[in-house]
Amino acid sequence: MVYEIGNRTVDDAVARVLDGETLDRRDGLALIAQPVEPLAKGADYVRSQLGDDTVDACSIVNAKAGNCAEDCGFCAQSVHFDTGIDTYGFLDPEQILKAAKQAERDGAQRFGVVVAEKGVSKEKRPDEWDDVIRAIRLVRDETDVEVDASLGILTEEEAAILADEGLNHYNHNIETSPRFFPEIVGTHDFEDRVKTLEVAKEAGMDLCAGVILGMGESPTDRVDAAIALQDIGVSSLPVNILNPVAGTMFNDREEALISTAETIKTIAVYRLLHPHARVRLTGGREVNFAEDEQHLPFEAGADGILTGNYLTTEGQSPGDDIEMMEQAGMEPNTEVNDFDPEEVKSRDGDSADPADTAVGTATSKAEVSDG
């Protein structure tokens, strides 16, 4: 029996995806023009048939904060913007392990070591590279979480070393479509990002790469970004929603240029274009969704989340995230990290030591407006 939503475009797409077909750009453009309700229902059905009704949680640490020479317009850590964040060099690997253990305790299945720079260079900064490897080994050997990293541009040699050390996913977001990318970033181009992802994949790592919605891109750009990620081949697709930070390119905005309905539609289209990836709701959800709306993306195909704090802004508690998953009729993934969700929910905002990251030092324009 074929499940039908009652919308011909959505029903056809759902049937083709479940039959093993890969949808293309034309399909994506047709889908994103559909009403939100049937689109969300169709994407949720695909997720339920191909997934396991769990939400996979990752957590990150800002392992090296600020002073980045790149000019990414959304980023509080760029030297091109005066955002007032705390800056520091690469953390002591033991501090990174401490954050990983907290993430494990909070129910994360994977933990990402993130740096703010164009690339960690084995050749130019060998001491820092050695600390990166030591941190990866500590997390790998002393926790049960999968260790991931976002270290910027990689050489083939660096990628091979990281893969040999057991790095699970390499994160390098494409941020937006090839067309819109130059509107946001001027110091490197879209192909630079793609090349690094290709190098990481060739070395044997899985890929985590996604987007930021609401920067001024069009619905077509959102589809084109998803198609670019199809071409690259990702297993984790993080969807950020712009959280405008004071001092950045988006200093004059109080919210992302995308509605709740359009965000949900985009997530649904991403599920249909990437039926086997974890479509992961990440930064900006707390300031762009009302508290009673945060579960909606998980009823539209999302099945992953970034839990805890972000790089320069605070997230909500892991317990609240678990309650949100349950509100959507899903449950936390415990395949990697066999934790007790009820114990996490019982804690009152017990999170990682903020001294370990730059969390809370950037000012969200949305939060200022709410205040």
N, C-alpha and C positions, 0 to 999 in steps of 0.2 A: 504494500500500500504506500503510495506517495503522499508525503505530508504537503499540504497546500495552504498557503497563507491567504490566497484570494487576490494576490497581485501577480499578474502574469510575468512581469519582468523578474520579480524576486523568486517566484516559484520555479521559473526556468533555470535561474542561476543556482538555486539550491539543489535542484535535481541533477544538474550537470556536475556540480562540485562533489556531490555524494556518489556520482558515477565515476569519479576519478579524473575529471577534466579540470584543466587549469584555466581560469577565466583570464581574459586579456583586458587591455586598456579600454576598448569599446564597451565591454561589459561593465567595467568600473565606472565609466562616465554615465552609463544608463542607470546603474544602481544608485549612485549618489544623488541622482535627480528624483528618486522615489520618496514617498512620505516616510517619516521616521518609524512609525509603528510597524508596518509590515516588514520593513527592512531589518529592524531590530529583531523581530520574531524569527525571520528567516535565518539570520546570522546565529541567533541563539540556538536554533534547532541544529544547524551544522555543527556548532561547538559541542552540543550534547551528544551528537552521533559519533563524532570523531575524537572527542576528548573524554575526560574521566570525571567531570563535575567537580574538579578541584581547582583551586587558585594557587599558582606557584608564586612564592614570595622571594624577592631578592632584597638585599640591603647593601649600602655602600659606605665607604669612608673617604673623606677628602684627604688623600694622603700627601698632597702637596698643593698648597692654596695660593692663588693670586700670582701676580707678576707675569701673566701669560702675554706673550708678544702678539698673539693673534687678535683680530678685531671683531670676533663674533658678536653681533649686535645685541644679543640676548644675555650675554655672559657677564656676571658680576666680577669675574676674576681677571678680566682683560685689563692690561695697563692703559688701554685707550680710554677707559672710563674711570671716573672717580666715584666709587661706590662705598668706600670706607670699610671694606672687609678686612679681617685679620689676614695677614699673609705669613707663610712659613715655608721652609724647605721640606724635603721628604721626611715624614715622621719616622721615629724610631720603629723598627719592625715589631717590637714588643707592644707598642701602642696600637699598631694595626691589628695584631693578634687579639688584644683586649677588645677592640671594637668588633672583631669577627665573633668572638665568644658571646658578646652581648647580642649580636644579630642571631646567632644560633639559639640563644635562650629565648629570643623574641619570636622564634618560629620561622626564620628565613631558611630557604633551601640552598641559596647561593649568596656569595658575598663578593662584592666588587671592590678592588683597589683602584682608585681613580686619582689621576693627577691633572693639574691644570697647566698644560704647556703643549707646544706643537708635537713634541715627542720625547720620550725618555731615551736618551742616547747612550748606548753601550760604549761607543767610541769617544764621545766628547765628555761624558760625565760617568766614568767607570765606577766611582764610589757610590753614586746614586743608583746605578744599575745593580750593583751588588746588593744594596739595601732592598731594591724591588724584588730580587730573586729570593733573598732571605725572608722577606715578608710573605711571599707566595708559599715558600716551604713551610713556614710556621703555621699558616692557616690550613694548608693541605694536611699537615701531619698532626695537628693538635685540635682540629675540629672535624665535625662530620659534614659541614657544608661544602658545596662545590665552590672552588675559588675561581673568580673571574677577574678581569682587569680592563681598564680603559686608560691606556698609556700614550695615546696619540699615534702619530705616524710611526710605522715599524719598518725596519729593514728585513730582508729575508733571513738573515742570520739571527736577529733578535726574535723574530716570530718562531723560528725553529727551536730556539732555546726555551721560550715560554711554553711551547707545546710539549717539549720534553719534560718540563717541570710539572706537567699535569694541569696547566691552565685550561679550564673547561670552556668558557665563552670569552671571546674578545669583543668588547663593546667599542663601536666607533659610529656614532649617529650620523646619518646624512642630513638631518635637520629638516629638509624640505625638498622640493623638486629641483631638478637641474636648472630650470628656467628661473626660479625665484631665488635660488641660492646666492647669486651675486648681489642681490638686494640686502642681504643680511651679513655676508662675509666678504671681505675684500683682500685679505692677506693670503688666502689660498683658495683653490677652486674645488668644485664638486668632484672632479676626477681624482684629486688628491685623496679624498675620503674613500672613494671606490677602490683605488689602488691598494690602500692599506687593508681594507676588508678582504680583497683578493689575496694579498700576501698572507694574512692570518689564516684564511681558509685553506690555502695551498699547504700551509704548515701543519694542518690537521685540527685546528681549533674550530668549534662551532661559532657562529656569528650572532651577535646581539646588535642590531642597528635599527634606529627608528627616527622619529620626527618630533618637531614642536609645532603644534597647531596654534592658530590665532595670531600669527606674526604679520598678517596682511596678505597671505597667500589666497588663491582662489580655490574653489572646490576641484577644479581641474588639476591644480598643483598638488592637491592632496592625493588624488588618484595617481598622478604621475610619480609621486614619491613612492607609493606602494608598488607600482610597476617596476621602478628602479630597484627596489628591494627584492622583487621577484627575480630579476635578472641576476642579482648578487647571490641570493639564496641564504635566508636568515632563519634561525630556529627560534629567536626571541625578537619581538618587534615592540620596543617601548614607545608608547604614545604619551608625550608630554603636552601640556597645555600651557601656553605662555603665562608666566607669573611675572609681570613687569616689575623690574627692580630699579629703584631710584639711582640715577646716575648713568644708566645704560642708554642704548639707542632708543629704548622704549620708555624713557623717563616721563613722557607726556601722557602715558596711558595709565588707566586705573584697572583695566581688565583686558583680557585677550579679545582679539577681533574675531570671535567665533561664539555662536550661541550654544547652549546646552544641547539643543536638538541637532545642530550641525555636527557637534562633537560626537554624539552618539551615532549619527549616520556614518561618520567617517570611520569610527571603530567597527561598525557593522560591515562596511565595505572592506576594511582591512581583513576582517575574519574571512570573508568570502574569497578574497584574493590570496590569502595566506591561510588555508584551512588547517594546516598541520603545525603552524607556528604558535608559540605562546604570545598572544596579543596582550601586552603588559601596560596597564595604566600606571603612569609614573608621575613626574613632577607637575605641579600646578592644579591638581584635582581639588585640593582643599579650598583654594581661593576662587575657583571657577565653577564649582558645583555647590549648591546648598547642601547642608548636612544630610537632608533626607533625599537627596538626589544621587549621592555617590555610588549607590548600588546599581544605578541604571546601566552603566557601561557593561556590567557583568550579566546583564539581561539582554545584551546586544552583541555577544560574542567574545568579550574580554575574558581571559582566564589567567592573567598574571598581574602582579602588582610590585611596585617598589615600596617597601614598608619601612617605617622609621623616618629618620631625617634625611634631607637632601644635602647637596654640596654646600650651599650657603644660606639655605632657609630651612625652617623647621617643618617636619611633617606631623601627622597626628600619631597617636599611640598605636602600637601594634595590636593591642586589644581592640581598639576601635575598628581597625582594619579587618580583624577577624569577624567582628559583629556585622560589618558591612557585607562581607562575603556571605555570611549566613542569611542575611536579609535577602540576598539575591538567590537563595536556594542552593548555594555552593558551600564547600568546606575547604579548609586549608590542606594543601598538599603535605603529607607527612612521609613521603616515600624516601626522601634523603635524610631529613631531620625529623626523627620520631619524637616530637615534643607534645606537650599537653596544652591544647588550645584554651581549655578552661583556666589553667594556671596563668596563661598570658593575659587573658581577659580580667583576671582577678587583681592584677597589679594596677597601681594608680600612676600612670605616666612614668614608670621607671625605665628610663632610656639610657643610651650610652653617654658617657661623660662628655659634655660639650667642649671641654678643653682639648679633646682629641681631634676636633674638626673645626671648620669655620662656621658651623651652624649658628644661625641666629644673628649673624653680623651684617647681612645684607637686608635692606629695607624694602619690603614688598609694597608697591604702590597700591595694590588692592587692599592690603591690610591697613595702610594709612587712611584710605578712603572709608573703610568700614569703621575706623576709630573715630 
